[in-house]
Amino acid sequence: MRYFILLFVLTIASSSGFGQDDANSLIKKWGDSILKKYEFERDLDARNDMLLSFNTFSRLDADPLNFIEFGSKVYKISQKNNDRTAEAAAWSYYGQGYRLMGNYTKALECHYKAIEIATKYATKSQIAYSYNQLGHIYKDREENDKAIEIYRIANQFSEEGVGKISEYGPPMNLGSIFLNKGMLDSSIYYSNVALDKLQNRNENQSIFIPVILGNLGAAYSRMNKKKEAEKYFQNALSIVTNSNFTSPRTKLGLYFNISDHFRRNLQIDSCLFYAKLSIAAVNNTLFSYLMAKPAKTLSEIYEGTNSDSTVKYLKIYHKSNEVINSTRVTQQLQMMAFEEEQRKLELEQTRKEAQARIKIYFLVAVILLVSLFGFLMFRSNKQKQKVNLQLQKQKQEIEITLEKLTSTQSQLVQAEKMASMGELTAGIAHEIQNPLNFVNNFAELNTELIDELKKEIEPSGISSANELIEDIKANSEKITFHGKRADAIVKSMLQHSRKSSGQKELTDINALCDEYLRLSYHGLRAKDKSFNAEFDTQYDTTLAPINVVPQDIGRVILNLINNAFYAVNERQKKDKDSGSNPRVTLTTRQENNRVFIEVADNGTGMPDQVKEKIFQPFFTTKPTGEGTGLGLSLSYDIVTKGHGGTLEVVTKEGEGTCFTMGLSK
């Protein structure tokens, strides 16, 4: 209590040396300096801030005439320079002045004009400011829901704009309105938003700071947080005490919130003290009509204890309340709001009529264009007939060319098959030679054994004959085994060389991989006696047969293995002293519903520019005569188009390559 009274005494002392006339004179000089700078400023946002900055300096509506006079000067500049932004600001200042004098009808008219002009010609910050000033009318009249609706529109435009004034004004006013409605959390939120924006701009001495602090104090007081409330009230009183530009309205609002705080905490003497200060702050000023709330508080406290004071303050309450809430003003405001809505409807109707006319003009233009187009089409019909004849001839030529290309493609595919078949020939011959040697050797051995058997079939040699018979049986089994092996090799060779049937069969992928790995290795060994490489197989033994075209997948596997052996052989030739062993690894595995075949080598690898082209037809890195450039291209088509699978490559130059084929089960 003592602290608050001390601050009040300091306030009276500080304000006594600075009269109202001096303040008004200083405000006018400030306004003139703003307008001089405004005429030379070219940046639109800076000009906007200059115009609106008068509001922050003029003691927060200390004298309404200041706003009307400044608005008149701004309006003259707007008419002189055809400056619609300045015109919108002028109407906002007119509206502000009339509102502060209690002429809400005239204020509403001015603010509607400001919004109309700003929406068409001004920045988003100016639009936000215009809506913000309009919201004050409904805030003063305690039409809180309408005020919130307007302030939220202002806040939306302020968030999209870059102006200083419009940035913190809407959230500050939303904090006040939510306080009036008793929505304390929302009040504290918006008040803190406004306070942060002011402090971020280093405007800690702004005349709006005590307003925000007073709202925060009132909100915490109603939440029964006495310490927090009194902290904000003390800070607000401290700023008011040290400022010569605190308006009567600001003082009234702050003193009344403090009075309400003390009443809530049953400190009646302090409550009466600050309620009377509220009335004194605006008594004998243009804002005397705002004494209604503190007068009502005083009349309620004095009721039953001091009848004279009760009657006195009831008279003040009724007189003040009449200005704000008179039936005449309410009706006029409602009529103007209705007229504004009608004006918007008329504008919307005008806009729709204009759009309808545009549509008619558009349809007429379309009809004319269609007619012109039809005429031009008729004229060009004969020319198109000639062109069609030429196109027909060209089509026939293209079809003939396409047939030749298709034929050439088939020949190239067959050439690629024969090229790979040529590589297989020596390996197949080697593979066949081994079982044939066994067949021949065991056949000769059987002949000798039969001769011996004849000699032994005598009474004395029966036991020896049985042994010879067992040997002949064993040899026959070996002959059968190797004969079947030779037969399988020949069949594999024929299957690879003949045209694919395109029919999918259940195929053992592990067996297919193993077969073509051996054929490739022995083929290269027969072709180049110096070739030597290790190969490793890592087969998934749980892999079940899958539906593929075995001839086609076999060709892909053979091509990948041949390339891998070629790569490790090339690296061995280049790096004879490297000590690395050339190795090819063939792996099968399954993941989910897919089977993967990987062919990895530690060969030369590929640079990125080669990797990008590796699946292109006729692209090869092998010397002329050693590759057709079709192997990987055909392999890619077989896997992706023929089987709906994937064929990917991972490589690093100088380290090796890994091709991964993915097939669905």
BALOVO-765077 format. One line per field, with one value per residue (C-alpha): chain; x, y, z. Coordinates in steps of 0.25 Angstrom, whole numbers. Layout:
REM residues N
chain c(A, ...) $
east c(X, ...) $
north c(Y, ...) $
up c(Z, ...) $
REM end
This chain:
REM residues 665
chain c(A, A, A, A, A, A, A, A, A, A, A, A, A, A, A, A, A, A, A, A, A, A, A, A, A, A, A, A, A, A, A, A, A, A, A, A, A, A, A, A, A, A, A, A, A, A, A, A, A, A, A, A, A, A, A, A, A, A, A, A, A, A, A, A, A, A, A, A, A, A, A, A, A, A, A, A, A, A, A, A, A, A, A, A, A, A, A, A, A, A, A, A, A, A, A, A, A, A, A, A, A, A, A, A, A, A, A, A, A, A, A, A, A, A, A, A, A, A, A, A, A, A, A, A, A, A, A, A, A, A, A, A, A, A, A, A, A, A, A, A, A, A, A, A, A, A, A, A, A, A, A, A, A, A, A, A, A, A, A, A, A, A, A, A, A, A, A, A, A, A, A, A, A, A, A, A, A, A, A, A, A, A, A, A, A, A, A, A, A, A, A, A, A, A, A, A, A, A, A, A, A, A, A, A, A, A, A, A, A, A, A, A, A, A, A, A, A, A, A, A, A, A, A, A, A, A, A, A, A, A, A, A, A, A, A, A, A, A, A, A, A, A, A, A, A, A, A, A, A, A, A, A, A, A, A, A, A, A, A, A, A, A, A, A, A, A, A, A, A, A, A, A, A, A, A, A, A, A, A, A, A, A, A, A, A, A, A, A, A, A, A, A, A, A, A, A, A, A, A, A, A, A, A, A, A, A, A, A, A, A, A, A, A, A, A, A, A, A, A, A, A, A, A, A, A, A, A, A, A, A, A, A, A, A, A, A, A, A, A, A, A, A, A, A, A, A, A, A, A, A, A, A, A, A, A, A, A, A, A, A, A, A, A, A, A, A, A, A, A, A, A, A, A, A, A, A, A, A, A, A, A, A, A, A, A, A, A, A, A, A, A, A, A, A, A, A, A, A, A, A, A, A, A, A, A, A, A, A, A, A, A, A, A, A, A, A, A, A, A, A, A, A, A, A, A, A, A, A, A, A, A, A, A, A, A, A, A, A, A, A, A, A, A, A, A, A, A, A, A, A, A, A, A, A, A, A, A, A, A, A, A, A, A, A, A, A, A, A, A, A, A, A, A, A, A, A, A, A, A, A, A, A, A, A, A, A, A, A, A, A, A, A, A, A, A, A, A, A, A, A, A, A, A, A, A, A, A, A, A, A, A, A, A, A, A, A, A, A, A, A, A, A, A, A, A, A, A, A, A, A, A, A, A, A, A, A, A, A, A, A, A, A, A, A, A, A, A, A, A, A, A, A, A, A, A, A, A, A, A, A, A, A, A, A, A, A, A, A, A, A, A, A, A, A, A, A, A, A, A, A, A, A, A, A, A, A, A, A, A, A, A, A, A, A, A, A, A, A, A, A, A, A, A, A, A, A, A, A, A, A, A, A, A, A, A, A, A, A, A, A, A, A, A, A, A, A, A, A, A, A, A, A, A, A, A, A, A, A, A, A, A, A, A, A, A, A, A, A, A, A, A, A, A, A, A, A, A, A, A, A, A, A, A, A, A) $
east c(0, 11, 19, 7, 4, 18, 18, 5, 12, 24, 14, 7, 21, 26, 14, 13, 25, 20, 7, -4, -1, 14, 11, 2, 12, 23, 13, 10, 25, 27, 16, 21, 35, 29, 22, 35, 42, 31, 31, 46, 45, 43, 42, 28, 29, 37, 27, 16, 23, 26, 11, 7, 18, 10, 1, 12, 17, 4, 2, -7, -18, -15, -23, -33, -31, -17, -21, -31, -21, -10, -20, -24, -9, -7, -20, -15, -2, -10, -18, -6, 2, -9, -4, -15, -7, -6, -21, -24, -15, -22, -36, -31, -26, -39, -46, -37, -40, -55, -55, -47, -57, -68, -74, -74, -83, -74, -62, -68, -71, -56, -50, -59, -53, -39, -41, -47, -35, -25, -30, -29, -16, -8, 1, -3, 3, -6, -18, -15, -14, -28, -35, -28, -33, -47, -47, -45, -59, -65, -55, -59, -74, -70, -76, -65, -68, -69, -56, -49, -54, -48, -35, -32, -34, -24, -14, -15, -10, 0, 7, 8, 13, 26, 21, 25, 12, 3, 12, 9, -4, -14, -8, -8, -23, -27, -20, -29, -42, -39, -37, -51, -57, -50, -42, -29, -20, -23, -21, -7, -3, -6, -1, 12, 13, 11, 21, 32, 30, 32, 44, 50, 50, 57, 44, 44, 40, 28, 15, 9, 17, 9, -4, 1, 7, -6, -14, -4, -5, -20, -20, -11, -20, -32, -25, -22, -7, -5, 11, 11, 0, 7, 20, 14, 6, 18, 26, 14, 13, 28, 28, 16, 23, 35, 28, 22, 14, 5, -10, -22, -28, -15, -15, -30, -28, -16, -22, -35, -28, -20, -33, -40, -28, -29, -44, -42, -32, -41, -32, -43, -36, -26, -37, -44, -31, -28, -43, -43, -30, -36, -47, -37, -29, -40, -48, -50, -44, -50, -50, -59, -69, -60, -62, -73, -66, -58, -71, -79, -68, -69, -84, -84, -74, -80, -94, -100, -89, -88, -101, -96, -84, -93, -102, -90, -83, -96, -99, -85, -87, -100, -95, -83, -91, -101, -90, -85, -98, -109, -120, -117, -103, -106, -116, -107, -96, -105, -110, -96, -92, -104, -101, -87, -92, -101, -90, -82, -93, -95, -80, -81, -93, -86, -74, -83, -89, -76, -71, -84, -81, -67, -72, -82, -70, -62, -72, -74, -59, -58, -69, -62, -49, -56, -62, -48, -42, -52, -50, -35, -37, -46, -35, -24, -32, -26, -12, -14, -18, -5, 2, -6, -1, 13, 11, 6, 18, 27, 19, 21, 36, 37, 29, 39, 51, 45, 44, 58, 62, 54, 61, 75, 71, 68, 81, 89, 82, 86, 100, 101, 96, 106, 117, 114, 113, 127, 132, 125, 130, 144, 139, 128, 138, 147, 135, 131, 145, 146, 133, 137, 151, 144, 134, 145, 155, 144, 139, 153, 154, 141, 146, 158, 150, 141, 153, 158, 144, 144, 157, 152, 139, 144, 141, 153, 151, 137, 140, 150, 139, 129, 139, 141, 126, 125, 137, 129, 117, 124, 130, 117, 111, 123, 121, 106, 109, 119, 110, 99, 108, 113, 98, 94, 106, 102, 87, 91, 99, 88, 78, 87, 88, 74, 63, 56, 42, 38, 31, 34, 38, 41, 56, 66, 74, 86, 88, 86, 97, 106, 105, 108, 119, 127, 124, 129, 142, 146, 142, 152, 163, 162, 162, 174, 183, 190, 176, 175, 165, 158, 143, 134, 120, 111, 97, 85, 82, 68, 65, 52, 51, 44, 37, 47, 51, 63, 70, 68, 73, 84, 89, 89, 97, 107, 109, 111, 121, 128, 129, 134, 145, 149, 150, 159, 168, 170, 174, 183, 190, 191, 195, 204, 212, 200, 199, 184, 177, 167, 153, 139, 128, 114, 104, 89, 79, 65, 58, 43, 37, 49, 62, 75, 87, 100, 112, 124, 138, 151, 154, 157, 143, 137, 137, 124, 124, 124, 114, 104, 105, 107, 93, 92, 92, 106, 113, 126, 139, 146, 155, 150, 146, 145, 131, 118, 113, 100, 102, 98, 87, 80, 82, 75, 63, 62, 62, 53, 44, 43, 43, 39, 51, 63, 77, 86, 101, 110, 125, 137, 148, 161, 153, 143, 128, 116, 104, 91, 79, 66, 54, 40, 37) $
north c(0, 10, 7, 10, 23, 27, 25, 33, 45, 44, 44, 57, 63, 60, 64, 77, 83, 79, 86, 81, 93, 89, 75, 79, 88, 78, 68, 77, 80, 65, 63, 74, 67, 54, 60, 67, 54, 47, 55, 51, 37, 27, 13, 9, 2, 13, 24, 15, 15, 30, 33, 23, 27, 39, 30, 25, 39, 47, 42, 31, 40, 51, 61, 56, 69, 66, 54, 62, 73, 63, 56, 68, 71, 57, 58, 70, 63, 51, 60, 68, 56, 47, 38, 28, 21, 35, 37, 24, 28, 42, 35, 26, 39, 45, 33, 32, 47, 46, 33, 39, 51, 41, 43, 28, 30, 39, 31, 18, 26, 30, 16, 10, 19, 17, 2, 3, 11, 3, -10, -5, 3, 2, -8, -20, -12, 0, -10, -16, -2, 2, -10, -8, 6, 1, -9, 2, 7, -7, -9, 5, 1, -13, -20, -31, -41, -31, -25, -38, -41, -28, -29, -43, -38, -27, -37, -46, -34, -30, -43, -43, -28, -22, -9, -6, 0, -10, -21, -20, -12, -24, -34, -23, -20, -34, -36, -25, -30, -45, -38, -32, -45, -52, -61, -59, -69, -63, -49, -53, -59, -47, -37, -45, -45, -30, -28, -37, -29, -16, -21, -28, -14, -8, 1, -1, 13, 12, 19, 5, -2, 2, -2, -16, -17, -13, -23, -34, -29, -30, -44, -49, -42, -49, -62, -60, -59, -46, -46, -46, -36, -26, -28, -23, -12, -7, -7, 0, 11, 13, 16, 25, 32, 35, 39, 53, 47, 37, 40, 41, 29, 21, 26, 23, 8, 6, 12, 5, -9, -6, -2, -15, -23, -17, -19, -33, -35, -28, -15, -6, 7, 5, 1, 14, 22, 17, 17, 32, 34, 27, 38, 49, 45, 48, 58, 71, 65, 61, 47, 49, 40, 28, 30, 20, 8, 14, 22, 9, 3, 15, 15, 0, 2, 14, 8, 6, 14, 28, 32, 45, 38, 27, 37, 46, 34, 28, 41, 41, 27, 29, 42, 35, 22, 30, 36, 22, 14, 23, 18, 28, 25, 10, 12, 20, 10, -1, 7, 10, -4, -8, 2, -3, -17, -12, -5, -18, -25, -14, -15, -30, -29, -19, -29, -40, -32, -28, -43, -46, -35, -41, -55, -50, -42, -55, -64, -54, -54, -69, -70, -60, -68, -81, -75, -70, -83, -91, -82, -84, -99, -99, -91, -100, -113, -115, -113, -123, -133, -131, -132, -145, -151, -148, -153, -166, -168, -165, -175, -186, -183, -183, -196, -202, -196, -202, -216, -215, -210, -221, -231, -225, -226, -240, -243, -235, -243, -256, -251, -248, -262, -268, -260, -265, -279, -278, -274, -287, -297, -299, -300, -310, -318, -319, -323, -333, -339, -343, -352, -357, -361, -369, -375, -380, -385, -392, -398, -404, -408, -416, -423, -428, -432, -440, -447, -450, -455, -465, -471, -471, -478, -491, -500, -495, -480, -477, -468, -459, -458, -452, -441, -438, -437, -427, -419, -419, -415, -403, -399, -399, -390, -380, -381, -378, -367, -360, -363, -355, -344, -343, -343, -332, -323, -325, -322, -309, -305, -307, -301, -288, -287, -290, -279, -277, -283, -272, -282, -281, -293, -297, -296, -299, -286, -292, -303, -293, -284, -295, -301, -287, -284, -297, -295, -280, -284, -296, -288, -276, -286, -293, -280, -274, -285, -274, -270, -274, -269, -274, -275, -276, -281, -277, -283, -282, -297, -294, -287, -294, -295, -282, -280, -274, -276, -284, -282, -266, -266, -275, -266, -254, -262, -266, -252, -247, -258, -256, -241, -244, -253, -243, -232, -240, -245, -231, -226, -238, -234, -219, -222, -234, -230, -226, -239, -239, -252, -251, -256, -257, -260, -265, -264, -267, -262, -260, -248, -248, -252, -249, -257, -250, -255, -247, -248, -240, -239, -232, -227, -214, -207, -196, -181, -173, -169, -184, -188, -179, -185, -200, -204, -196, -205, -206, -199, -207, -205, -217, -215, -216, -231, -235, -231, -227, -217, -225, -234, -226, -218, -232, -237, -224, -226, -241, -238, -225, -227, -242, -245, -232, -233, -223, -223, -213, -211, -206, -203, -195, -193, -201, -209, -218, -219, -226, -229, -232, -239, -239, -248, -251, -264) $
up c(0, 4, -9, -18, -10, -12, -27, -28, -20, -30, -42, -37, -35, -48, -56, -49, -57, -71, -74, -85, -94, -94, -97, -109, -114, -114, -121, -132, -135, -135, -145, -154, -154, -158, -170, -174, -174, -180, -193, -196, -192, -204, -197, -196, -182, -176, -181, -174, -161, -161, -163, -152, -142, -138, -131, -122, -118, -116, -101, -105, -109, -99, -107, -118, -125, -128, -136, -144, -147, -151, -160, -167, -170, -175, -184, -190, -194, -199, -209, -213, -217, -220, -209, -205, -194, -187, -189, -182, -170, -170, -169, -158, -150, -152, -147, -135, -131, -132, -124, -113, -112, -111, -125, -129, -141, -148, -143, -149, -163, -163, -160, -171, -181, -176, -178, -191, -197, -189, -195, -209, -209, -196, -190, -181, -169, -172, -174, -160, -154, -160, -155, -141, -140, -143, -133, -122, -124, -120, -109, -103, -104, -97, -110, -107, -117, -129, -124, -124, -138, -143, -135, -140, -155, -151, -145, -157, -166, -156, -156, -172, -172, -167, -160, -146, -141, -146, -141, -126, -126, -129, -119, -108, -111, -111, -98, -93, -99, -93, -80, -81, -84, -73, -82, -74, -81, -94, -89, -83, -96, -105, -95, -94, -110, -110, -99, -106, -119, -113, -105, -117, -124, -112, -109, -94, -92, -101, -96, -98, -88, -75, -83, -85, -71, -65, -73, -68, -54, -55, -61, -50, -39, -44, -44, -29, -32, -23, -24, -39, -40, -31, -38, -52, -45, -39, -52, -59, -48, -49, -64, -62, -51, -59, -72, -76, -87, -80, -85, -75, -82, -78, -64, -62, -67, -58, -46, -48, -49, -37, -29, -34, -29, -15, -14, -18, -7, 3, 4, 4, 7, -4, -13, -10, -12, -26, -30, -27, -35, -47, -47, -44, -56, -66, -58, -66, -78, -91, -86, -74, -80, -76, -61, -61, -56, -44, -41, -40, -31, -21, -21, -17, -6, 0, -1, 13, 20, 13, 6, 1, -6, -11, -18, -23, -30, -35, -43, -49, -53, -60, -67, -72, -76, -84, -93, -97, -97, -101, -110, -120, -122, -122, -133, -141, -140, -144, -156, -161, -159, -167, -178, -179, -181, -192, -198, -198, -205, -215, -218, -219, -228, -237, -237, -242, -253, -258, -258, -265, -276, -277, -279, -290, -297, -295, -302, -314, -315, -315, -326, -335, -332, -336, -348, -352, -349, -357, -369, -368, -367, -380, -387, -383, -386, -399, -394, -383, -394, -401, -387, -384, -397, -393, -379, -385, -393, -381, -373, -383, -383, -368, -367, -377, -369, -356, -362, -366, -352, -346, -355, -352, -337, -338, -345, -334, -323, -330, -333, -318, -315, -325, -319, -305, -311, -317, -304, -298, -309, -304, -290, -294, -302, -289, -280, -290, -292, -277, -277, -291, -286, -274, -284, -293, -282, -274, -287, -291, -276, -277, -290, -283, -271, -280, -286, -272, -268, -279, -275, -260, -263, -259, -247, -240, -243, -239, -228, -236, -247, -236, -233, -248, -250, -238, -245, -258, -251, -244, -258, -264, -254, -256, -271, -269, -260, -269, -281, -275, -271, -285, -290, -280, -285, -299, -296, -288, -300, -309, -300, -299, -314, -318, -318, -305, -304, -294, -285, -270, -263, -249, -248, -238, -238, -230, -241, -252, -246, -243, -258, -264, -255, -259, -274, -273, -265, -274, -287, -283, -278, -292, -299, -291, -284, -276, -270, -255, -245, -232, -231, -219, -218, -206, -210, -201, -199, -194, -208, -214, -230, -236, -249, -259, -274, -271, -285, -283, -268, -272, -283, -273, -262, -273, -278, -263, -260, -273, -270, -256, -260, -271, -261, -251, -262, -267, -254, -252, -265, -261, -246, -247, -235, -226, -219, -220, -224, -235, -230, -234, -224, -228, -217, -217, -205, -203, -196, -194, -207, -216, -220, -222, -230, -228, -237, -230, -234, -229, -243, -250, -246, -254, -253, -252, -266, -271, -260, -266, -279, -276, -280, -293, -306, -313, -302, -298, -291, -298, -309, -323, -327, -313, -310, -317, -306, -306, -294, -283, -291, -294, -280, -275, -284, -280, -265, -265, -277, -278, -263, -256, -248, -245, -250, -242, -241, -230, -234, -230, -240, -236, -226, -233, -237, -232, -241, -234, -241, -233, -237, -231, -226) $
REM end
